[in-house]
Amino acid sequence: MQLGVETALYSVLIYLSASKTVESIIEGIEEYTGVTIITPKSQKVAEMIVEKIGRGITLYKGTREYGKRGHTTSDLEIIFTVITRLEVSILQSEIQTTDLNAFVLMYSIKDTKGGMIKK
């Protein structure tokens, strides 16, 4: 009996779907993403996150030092929030409508505890 390319591709597909299923069972279905947003329009972005997405935020006090225009010192608020991976695209499109030049950093979060994670 000889295995063909089609059988091998189906085997790979089954393996990938089985591994994702096992990972979801072990790790849980919800995956969280930490988002840090640096923008001079932090109040508008913060209000949008709370009102439209329904997530809590943390504001850090920061100082802008170096950028495209060289050395300029100015105070600003840095936004941090935790969202689900399903909310990432919603957040990105809302940030684009509020501030095209916002600096957004996203990263996966392994585990969370406390706060306003669950709706």
Legacy VTK file of the C-alpha trace (Angstrom):
# vtk DataFile Version 3.0
C-alpha trace
ASCII
DATASET POLYDATA
POINTS 119 float
0.000 0.000 0.000
1.402 3.359 -1.037
0.447 6.722 0.490
-0.133 9.629 -1.854
0.375 13.337 -1.473
-3.333 13.880 -0.834
-3.325 11.444 2.100
-0.229 13.123 3.554
-1.839 16.581 3.323
-5.008 15.331 5.034
-2.822 13.844 7.784
-1.113 17.195 8.361
-4.480 18.975 8.420
-5.886 16.530 10.975
-2.755 16.826 13.116
-2.944 20.649 13.151
-6.639 20.731 14.028
-6.185 18.088 16.758
-3.263 19.975 18.315
-5.252 23.244 18.342
-8.193 21.436 19.968
-5.978 19.938 22.676
-4.343 23.339 23.268
-7.787 24.961 23.645
-8.841 22.320 26.158
-5.667 22.668 28.230
-5.117 26.436 27.991
-8.736 27.556 27.670
-10.619 29.051 24.763
-10.115 32.718 25.562
-6.793 34.215 24.606
-5.932 37.631 25.967
-3.859 40.388 24.414
-2.164 43.174 26.366
-2.256 46.510 24.546
-0.127 49.570 25.284
-1.150 52.735 23.431
0.920 55.918 23.299
-0.902 58.884 21.811
-1.361 62.573 22.547
-5.127 61.899 22.234
-5.128 59.495 25.178
-8.378 60.789 26.689
-10.352 60.142 23.479
-8.812 56.683 23.038
-9.413 55.798 26.707
-13.076 56.831 26.480
-13.485 54.782 23.288
-12.047 51.644 24.947
-14.329 51.955 27.962
-17.502 52.941 26.077
-17.302 50.990 22.798
-15.332 47.888 23.815
-16.326 47.769 27.466
-12.856 47.138 28.866
-11.056 48.701 31.804
-7.903 50.717 31.294
-4.864 51.789 33.265
-3.239 55.155 32.573
0.488 55.563 33.174
2.136 58.957 33.403
4.928 59.207 30.896
7.295 61.700 29.331
7.950 61.926 25.619
11.635 62.604 24.970
12.845 61.636 21.513
10.830 61.164 18.340
10.630 62.035 14.665
11.122 65.708 15.444
14.191 65.200 17.626
14.384 65.973 21.320
11.133 67.339 22.733
10.055 66.876 26.327
6.336 66.672 27.002
4.136 64.803 29.460
1.584 62.296 28.237
-0.583 59.433 29.446
0.137 55.879 28.323
-2.876 53.578 28.076
-2.762 49.899 28.995
-5.675 47.480 28.559
-6.298 43.751 28.219
-8.656 42.530 25.494
-9.594 39.204 23.919
-8.163 38.276 20.549
-11.632 38.743 19.049
-11.585 42.408 20.100
-8.186 43.181 18.544
-9.562 44.150 15.117
-12.289 46.312 16.687
-9.702 48.144 18.793
-7.350 48.661 15.853
-10.060 50.164 13.646
-11.290 52.450 16.446
-7.741 53.665 17.154
-7.264 54.402 13.432
-10.361 56.625 13.435
-9.188 58.445 16.584
-5.445 58.857 15.932
-3.626 57.576 12.835
-0.218 58.222 14.422
-0.830 56.347 17.701
1.921 53.943 18.743
0.290 50.608 19.615
2.110 47.656 21.154
0.265 44.304 21.420
1.435 41.089 23.012
-0.062 37.793 24.129
-0.826 37.316 27.796
-0.511 33.835 29.225
-2.561 34.306 32.374
-4.585 37.028 34.069
-6.044 37.441 37.535
-8.302 40.095 39.001
-9.361 43.322 37.382
-12.090 43.673 34.771
-11.117 40.744 32.527
-14.470 38.961 32.322
-17.492 40.887 31.082
LINES 1 120
119 0 1 2 3 4 5 6 7 8 9 10 11 12 13 14 15 16 17 18 19 20 21 22 23 24 25 26 27 28 29 30 31 32 33 34 35 36 37 38 39 40 41 42 43 44 45 46 47 48 49 50 51 52 53 54 55 56 57 58 59 60 61 62 63 64 65 66 67 68 69 70 71 72 73 74 75 76 77 78 79 80 81 82 83 84 85 86 87 88 89 90 91 92 93 94 95 96 97 98 99 100 101 102 103 104 105 106 107 108 109 110 111 112 113 114 115 116 117 118
